[in-house]
Amino acid sequence: MPAKKSASKRKSEAIVEEQDAKKVKVSHRSHAKVTGLVLVLGQGDVGQLGMGEGIMERKKPALVTLPEQMVQVVAGGMHSVCLSRSGHVYTFGCNDEGALGRDSSEEGSESVPGKVELEHRVVQVSAGDSHSAALTEEGVVYVWGAFRDNNGVIGLLEPFKTCTHPSKLLMTEPVIKIASGNDHLVMLTLDGNLYTSGCAEQGQLGRVPEHFSNRGGRKGLSRLLEPQMVKLKEKKIHFTDVFCGAYLTFAVSNEGYVYGFGLSNYHQLGTKNTKMCYVPVKLTCFKNSTTSWVGFAGGQHHTVCLDAEGQVYSLGRTEYGRLGLGEGAEEKSEPTPVRGMEPVCSVACGASVSYAVTKEGGVYSWGMGTNMQLGTGEEDDAWSPVKMTGKQLENRAVLMVSSGGQHTALLVRDKQES
């Protein structure tokens, strides 16, 4: 006789079947719709610039040849993921742990864009150090690659197993936004819940106690790799947005409060101490009295955030100028205004670099210059925002920017089109 299914299993399947019947189409303000061209700069020794095996570096933004117009580009640790207007995904860069989601056995194929086979139309992509994710228009998440911790690969869907091609995440709710840290994935659902999976060592999952954070403790890696809901002790919180730094997570509630969890060893979460936060903390330094917070980005040890007025703020570690507060600036435990830019519409961070895209279509960069990610053409650090220039930026408006370990990608379009 076949084994009887548990009540919870039957309920889970019923929810999924109900979703399939309804064919939900999800939307969120973070889903990009404006098409453009992809530019890259920085180091490309493993093909993450997408310009072929011979191109190891670009000091200024350079054009990537792609078969379609794109609506989103994200830079992972050492790979890049592009989303086209038609909902197709293209990847290039390091594929050692499957982060490209496609076969790259042909010589040099990882260093040029290749299409990821997905049956469904994708509306958003994200990327971490060794993993990538895609959200379909029906609220389903596909992942490929691997999560890692300080001791190596922990797996993606199953312990110690990498996924070389897209695999569906089992979820009981439709997802409306995805965000990736270095080694964790956060999903915001239609009902305003947060689900997380990946590495928990720094508290970035927001649901795994410290004594289970090292590979799940006695319950094992499944505790970390199976997406589970982040729960708060207080009343139910309805979240409307979520953002990731390398080792932390920020979430905004429908009341405008900002919650955070993860690494804060340089106060990059905005907490008063430098302890890791294994559960969500309401961050009082982001008070919602004067303005609302619309954007967060986090590097290895710093955070850049954006308010609804277009003002950029930074906090956390200051070395190499990553806070943009000028030479001699000290570590900040509260969001501190970054001056010298026109009103901004989005922010981004690499490990030790920061970016701001202005409402007029310009882009500013600051931080470590070693990897040529700033677009200045030099290796000098920038302690204050510097406007990025280059031939490929002439008469073009920047739509978005994303930065990885050693490279940066931009989406731009001709100004007459915008």
MODAJO-V753098 format. One line per field, one symbol per residue. ss: DSSP state (H for helix, E for strand, - for the rest). burial: b if it has 9 or more other C-alpha atoms within 8 Angstrom, else e. A space follows every 50 residues. Layout:
ss: ???
burial: ???
This chain:
ss: ------HHHHHHHHHHHHHHHH-------------EEEEEEEE------- E-----EEEEEEE------EEEEEE---EEEEEE----EEEEE------- --------HHHE-EEE-----EEEEEE---EEEEEE----EEEEE-EEE- -EEEE--EE-E-EEEEEE------EEEEEE---EEEEEE----EEEEE-- ---------HHH----HHH--HHHH--EE---------EEEEEE---EEE EEE----EEEEE--------------EEEEEE----------EEEEEE-- -EEEEEE----EEEEE--HHH----------EEEEEE------EEEEEE- --EEEEEE----EEEEE--------------EEEEEE---HHH--EEEEE EEE---EEEEEEEE----
burial: eeeeeeeeebebeebbeebeeeebebeeeebbeebbbbbbbbbbebbbbb bbeebbbbbbbbbbeeeebbbbbbbbbbbbbbbbbebbbbbbbbbebbbb bbebeeebbbbbbbbbeeeebbbbbbbbbbbbbbbbbbbbbbbbbbbbbe eebbbbbbbebbbbbbeebeeebbbbbbbbbbbbbbbbbbebbbbbbbbb bbbbbbbbbbebbbbbbeebbbebbebebbebeeeebbbbbbbbbbbbbb bbbbebbbbbbbbbbbbbbbbeebebbbbbeebeebbbeeebbebbbbbb bbbbbbbbebbbbbbbbbebbbbbbeeeeebbbbbebbeebebbbbbbbb bbbbbbbbbebbbbbbbbbebbbbbbeebebbbbbbebbbebbeebbbbb bbbbbbbbbbbbbbeeee
